[in-house]
């Protein structure tokens, strides 16, 4: 059994917002609040990055149209004693998905951690 860091991307919708900074603040705050209410304070919430299609430089994943924002959040969770990478991903999606119902999630990276549980 191994330990893994599972990184997921979430699409967070924020209504009635006028600028990107406010949208990001609301998205991170709302996601953190919902996770904490479910006792999932071990999930780290950050704003995701997207590469500019023209120049390739990364920028914060957020877009506003008609006072409604779509903010890409990155959620990181440590999974301990998983049988495999796929098992760790299922555990993470189940834990986070249960707290963030109706929020699309996608696993973007899974990293096996040093300090295997069998050692």
Protein Blocks (a to p, Z undefined) as FASTA:
>chain_A
ZZdddddddddddehifbfklmmmmmmmmmmmmmmmnopambccdddddddfklopacdd
dddeehiacdddddddddehifbfklmmmmmmmmmmmmmghiacddfbdcddehifkZZ
